[in-house]
Amino acid sequence: MKRTSILLLLAGLFVVPAFAQEKDSIKVEILLQKASALPADSSRTLFFAKQLIGIPYVAGTLDESEKESLVIHLDKADCTTFVETVLALAVTDKEKKRDFGSFKQALQHIRYRGGKLDGYPSRLHYFSDWIKDNEEKGIVRERTAEFSSLQQPLHLNFMSTHPASYRQLKNNPTLMAEIAKQEKAWQGVSVVYFPKDQLSYPPCKLGVDSGDILAITTNINGLDVVHTGFACWIGDKLHLLHASSVAKKVILDSQTLYDYSKNKTIHTGVRIISFVNAHSPE
């Protein structure tokens, strides 16, 4: 290969990520500007979630780099990064900020324990941990216990017992020990869930608001949640707006959430989490 070609190739390797971030920056600022014109009682989370319908589902985007860093993608998502991106947009809008830098700060604050990015273990890997940490930050409020008394004791250990499934944990006993320590803090802790067989209830009986985060609970040993998305009422039927691994993109599911979950034996129900001050006036 000629030296000129090599230089052009190397230049391309650096230009593409910069261009990608510029596209994300432009998209974030356009979405935030659009949100500024919404009625005061609009659900910001539902608005931003709908703006991302159609982007591809891609798993593992947070684990591509050797070093833990703040990964931002508005052109692809898995179920958790979709929720985090939407929530970061809603937080930025709530603070009446319209710039990409403020969005990045909000995303880091949501994704990492105490908002501090300090290596792989600082990321909130388990959704129960994610809910607790973001409740403590005042970003969300879990409301499941308002509608259900069913409890599930947690025995989180999936990551430490399946290290081969996580690139960062392979052959890294130090990181494994830190993750195992985090898991141990949840051993025997009980969380409330709303049973899946009642997800067919109408709005008057099921206290879920459009735009609420729904975390699907599971009976898989060592796990707490297997999927996340946003609630969206269509008439009196509850649907899920989510990054779907089946559809390979973000969709507003055509089937109801009840139908989506009823035949999935690993699903037990949902946890209901609301964005705090979701209807913040402009």
C-alpha positions as CSV (number, residue, x, y, z in Angstrom):
1,M,0.0,0.0,0.0
2,K,1.4,3.4,-0.9
3,R,2.3,5.8,1.9
4,T,-0.4,8.3,0.7
5,S,-3.1,5.6,0.9
6,I,-2.0,4.7,4.4
7,L,-2.2,8.3,5.5
8,L,-5.7,8.6,4.0
9,L,-6.8,5.4,5.8
10,L,-5.4,6.6,9.1
11,A,-7.1,10.0,8.7
12,G,-10.4,8.2,8.0
13,L,-10.1,6.3,11.2
14,F,-10.1,9.6,13.2
15,V,-12.6,11.5,11.0
16,V,-15.4,9.0,11.2
17,P,-15.8,9.0,15.0
18,A,-15.6,12.9,15.1
19,F,-18.2,13.0,12.3
20,A,-20.4,10.6,14.2
21,Q,-20.3,12.7,17.3
22,E,-21.1,15.8,15.3
23,K,-24.2,14.1,13.9
24,D,-25.2,13.1,17.5
25,S,-24.6,16.7,18.6
26,I,-26.8,18.1,15.9
27,K,-29.6,15.6,16.5
28,V,-29.6,16.2,20.2
29,E,-29.8,20.0,19.8
30,I,-32.6,19.6,17.2
31,L,-34.6,17.3,19.5
32,L,-34.2,19.6,22.5
33,Q,-35.3,22.6,20.5
34,K,-38.4,20.7,19.3
35,A,-39.2,19.9,22.9
36,S,-39.1,23.5,24.0
37,A,-42.3,24.1,22.0
38,L,-44.3,21.3,23.6
39,P,-47.3,22.0,25.8
40,A,-46.3,22.1,29.5
41,D,-48.3,18.9,30.4
42,S,-46.6,16.8,27.7
43,S,-44.7,13.7,28.6
44,R,-41.1,14.5,27.7
45,T,-39.9,10.9,27.9
46,L,-42.7,9.7,25.6
47,F,-41.9,12.6,23.2
48,F,-38.2,11.8,23.0
49,A,-38.8,8.1,22.8
50,K,-41.0,8.5,19.8
51,Q,-38.4,10.6,18.1
52,L,-36.0,7.6,18.1
53,I,-38.5,5.1,16.6
54,G,-36.8,3.3,13.7
55,I,-33.1,3.6,14.8
56,P,-31.4,0.1,14.7
57,Y,-31.2,-2.2,17.7
58,V,-27.5,-2.9,18.3
59,A,-26.3,-4.8,21.4
60,G,-23.0,-4.2,23.2
61,T,-22.3,-0.7,22.1
62,L,-21.0,0.3,25.5
63,D,-18.4,-2.5,25.5
64,E,-16.6,-1.8,22.2
65,S,-13.7,0.2,23.8
66,E,-11.0,-1.3,26.0
67,K,-11.3,1.7,28.4
68,E,-14.6,2.7,30.0
69,S,-15.8,6.0,28.4
70,L,-19.0,7.8,27.9
71,V,-20.5,6.2,24.8
72,I,-23.1,8.2,22.9
73,H,-25.2,7.0,20.0
74,L,-28.4,8.5,18.7
75,D,-28.4,6.3,15.6
76,K,-28.4,2.9,17.4
77,A,-29.4,1.5,20.8
78,D,-30.1,-1.6,22.9
79,C,-33.0,-1.5,25.4
80,T,-31.0,0.1,28.3
81,T,-29.1,2.6,26.2
82,F,-32.4,3.6,24.6
83,V,-33.9,4.3,28.0
84,E,-30.8,6.2,29.2
85,T,-30.6,8.3,26.0
86,V,-34.3,9.3,26.3
87,L,-34.0,10.0,30.0
88,A,-30.9,12.2,29.4
89,L,-32.8,14.2,26.8
90,A,-35.7,14.6,29.3
91,V,-33.3,15.7,32.1
92,T,-31.6,18.2,29.8
93,D,-34.9,19.6,28.7
94,K,-36.2,19.8,32.3
95,E,-33.2,22.0,33.1
96,K,-34.1,24.2,30.1
97,K,-30.8,23.5,28.5
98,R,-30.5,22.9,24.7
99,D,-26.8,22.0,24.2
100,F,-25.0,18.8,23.6
101,G,-22.6,19.3,26.5
102,S,-25.5,19.4,29.0
103,F,-26.9,16.2,27.4
104,K,-23.6,14.5,27.8
105,Q,-23.4,15.5,31.5
106,A,-27.0,14.2,32.0
107,L,-26.2,10.9,30.3
108,Q,-23.1,10.3,32.5
109,H,-25.0,11.2,35.6
110,I,-27.7,8.6,34.8
111,R,-25.5,5.8,33.6
112,Y,-22.9,5.7,36.3
113,R,-23.0,5.2,40.1
114,G,-23.3,8.5,41.7
115,G,-22.8,10.1,38.3
116,K,-19.1,9.4,38.4
117,L,-17.4,7.6,35.5
118,D,-14.6,5.5,37.2
119,G,-14.0,2.4,35.2
120,Y,-16.2,-0.6,34.2
121,P,-17.6,-1.3,37.7
122,S,-18.9,2.3,38.0
123,R,-21.5,1.6,35.3
124,L,-24.9,0.6,36.7
125,H,-25.1,-2.9,35.1
126,Y,-28.1,-4.3,37.0
127,F,-31.3,-2.4,36.5
128,S,-32.3,-2.7,40.2
129,D,-29.0,-0.9,41.0
130,W,-29.8,1.6,38.2
131,I,-33.3,2.3,39.7
132,K,-32.0,2.8,43.2
133,D,-29.1,5.0,42.2
134,N,-31.2,7.2,40.0
135,E,-33.9,7.5,42.7
136,E,-31.2,8.7,45.0
137,K,-30.2,11.3,42.5
138,G,-33.8,12.5,42.3
139,I,-34.1,11.7,38.6
140,V,-36.7,8.9,38.8
141,R,-39.2,7.5,41.3
142,E,-40.3,3.9,41.4
143,R,-44.1,3.5,41.8
144,T,-44.5,-0.3,41.6
145,A,-45.4,-0.6,45.3
146,E,-48.4,1.7,44.8
147,F,-50.1,-1.0,42.7
148,S,-48.7,-4.3,43.9
149,S,-47.5,-6.1,47.0
150,L,-45.9,-9.0,45.2
151,Q,-42.2,-9.3,46.0
152,Q,-39.3,-11.0,44.4
153,P,-36.1,-11.7,46.5
154,L,-33.0,-10.9,44.5
155,H,-29.9,-13.1,44.2
156,L,-27.9,-11.2,41.7
157,N,-24.8,-13.1,40.4
158,F,-25.3,-13.5,36.7
159,M,-22.3,-11.4,35.7
160,S,-19.9,-13.0,38.1
161,T,-21.1,-16.5,37.2
162,H,-21.0,-15.9,33.4
163,P,-17.8,-13.9,33.0
164,A,-17.2,-15.3,29.5
165,S,-20.3,-13.3,28.4
166,Y,-18.6,-10.0,29.3
167,R,-15.5,-9.0,27.4
168,Q,-14.2,-6.8,30.3
169,L,-14.6,-9.6,32.8
170,K,-12.7,-12.3,30.8
171,N,-9.4,-13.0,32.5
172,N,-9.8,-10.1,34.8
173,P,-10.2,-11.3,38.4
174,T,-9.9,-7.7,39.8
175,L,-12.9,-6.5,37.9
176,M,-14.7,-9.8,38.7
177,A,-14.2,-9.2,42.4
178,E,-15.6,-5.7,42.2
179,I,-18.7,-6.8,40.3
180,A,-19.2,-9.7,42.7
181,K,-19.0,-7.2,45.7
182,Q,-21.7,-5.1,44.1
183,E,-23.9,-8.2,43.5
184,K,-23.5,-9.3,47.1
185,A,-25.1,-6.1,48.3
186,W,-28.3,-7.2,46.7
187,Q,-28.4,-10.8,48.0
188,G,-31.8,-11.4,49.6
189,V,-33.1,-7.9,49.0
190,S,-36.8,-8.0,47.9
191,V,-38.3,-5.8,45.3
192,V,-41.9,-5.3,44.4
193,Y,-43.2,-6.2,40.9
194,F,-46.5,-5.9,39.1
195,P,-47.7,-9.4,37.8
196,K,-47.8,-9.8,34.0
197,D,-51.2,-11.5,34.1
198,Q,-52.7,-8.1,35.2
199,L,-51.1,-6.1,32.4
200,S,-54.4,-6.3,30.4
201,Y,-56.1,-4.1,32.9
202,P,-57.4,-0.7,31.6
203,P,-55.9,2.6,32.6
204,C,-58.4,3.1,35.5
205,K,-57.1,-0.1,37.2
206,L,-53.5,-0.1,36.0
207,G,-51.7,3.0,37.3
208,V,-49.1,3.3,34.6
209,D,-48.7,6.6,32.7
210,S,-47.5,6.9,29.1
211,G,-43.8,7.7,29.3
212,D,-43.2,5.7,32.4
213,I,-40.2,3.4,32.3
214,L,-41.2,-0.3,32.4
215,A,-38.6,-2.8,33.6
216,I,-39.6,-6.4,32.8
217,T,-38.8,-8.7,35.8
218,T,-37.6,-12.3,35.4
219,N,-37.2,-15.6,37.1
220,I,-33.8,-16.2,35.4
221,N,-31.4,-17.2,38.2
222,G,-29.0,-14.4,39.0
223,L,-30.9,-11.7,37.1
224,D,-33.6,-9.1,38.1
225,V,-34.7,-7.5,34.8
226,V,-34.5,-8.8,31.2
227,H,-35.8,-5.8,29.2
228,T,-36.8,-2.2,29.5
229,G,-38.8,0.4,27.5
230,F,-41.5,3.0,27.8
231,A,-45.2,2.7,28.5
232,C,-47.5,3.9,25.8
233,W,-51.3,3.7,26.0
234,I,-53.2,3.2,22.8
235,G,-56.8,3.5,23.7
236,D,-57.2,1.4,26.8
237,K,-54.4,-1.0,25.9
238,L,-50.9,-0.8,27.2
239,H,-48.0,-1.1,24.7
240,L,-44.3,-1.0,25.0
241,L,-42.1,1.5,23.1
242,H,-38.7,-0.2,23.1
243,A,-35.5,-1.1,21.4
244,S,-36.5,-4.6,20.1
245,S,-34.0,-7.3,19.5
246,V,-36.6,-9.1,17.5
247,A,-37.6,-6.2,15.2
248,K,-33.9,-5.1,15.2
249,K,-35.0,-1.4,15.8
250,V,-36.8,0.9,18.2
251,I,-40.5,0.3,17.8
252,L,-43.9,1.1,19.3
253,D,-44.9,-2.5,19.6
254,S,-48.1,-3.4,17.7
255,Q,-49.0,-6.1,20.3
256,T,-50.0,-5.1,23.8
257,L,-47.6,-5.5,26.6
258,Y,-49.8,-8.2,28.0
259,D,-49.6,-10.2,24.7
260,Y,-45.9,-9.5,24.5
261,S,-45.2,-11.1,27.9
262,K,-47.9,-13.6,28.4
263,N,-46.2,-16.6,26.7
264,K,-42.7,-15.7,27.8
265,T,-42.0,-18.0,30.7
266,I,-39.0,-16.0,31.9
267,H,-41.2,-12.8,32.3
268,T,-42.8,-12.4,35.7
269,G,-44.1,-8.8,35.5
270,V,-42.9,-5.2,35.4
271,R,-41.5,-2.5,37.7
272,I,-42.9,0.9,37.1
273,I,-40.6,3.9,37.2
274,S,-41.6,7.5,36.6
275,F,-39.4,10.5,35.5
276,V,-39.5,13.0,38.4
277,N,-41.3,16.2,37.3
278,A,-41.9,14.7,33.9
279,H,-44.4,17.5,33.2
280,S,-42.0,20.3,33.9
281,P,-43.5,23.6,32.6
282,E,-41.4,25.6,30.1
